[in-house]
Amino acid sequence: MSVFKQWMAAATVAEQNELARLAGTSRMYLYHIAADESTRYKRVPRRGLAQRLADGCEALRRASKGRLPRVQASDLNPLLAMQEA
């Protein structure tokens, strides 16, 4: 299971809505990003959205006192991990 899918499973509906608001996207699109590779609706966010999502996840992780897992931009877009190496 991807880190972001774990985040989505651990987050409340309110936290998911807040992440969508912080990142400038919709809660439904978060589910597309969290989907397994085997699904046709899986989406990979571009660099800017991946970073906004990672920043929002970190803010919400801190607010949850560590209940939510840490998500990095490279977890959301594998090409970013390749560029960091």
C-alpha positions, 0 to 999 in steps of 0.5 A: 500500500502506498504511503499516500493511500495509508494517509488517506485511510488514516485521515478523517473526512475533515482532514481529507477535505482540509488537505484538498483545500490546502493543495487546491484540488478536490477530495475525489482527486485525492482518491485518484492519486491514492489508487492502486496502479492496477486501476484505470483511474490512477493519477500521478500529480505533477510536481507543484501539486505533489509538493502542495500535497506533501506540505499539506500532509505535513501540516496535518500530520503535525496537527494530528500529533503524528497520527497521520503518516509522513508523505513526501512529494517523491511518494506521490510522483516517482519521477521526483525521487529520480531527480533527487538522486 
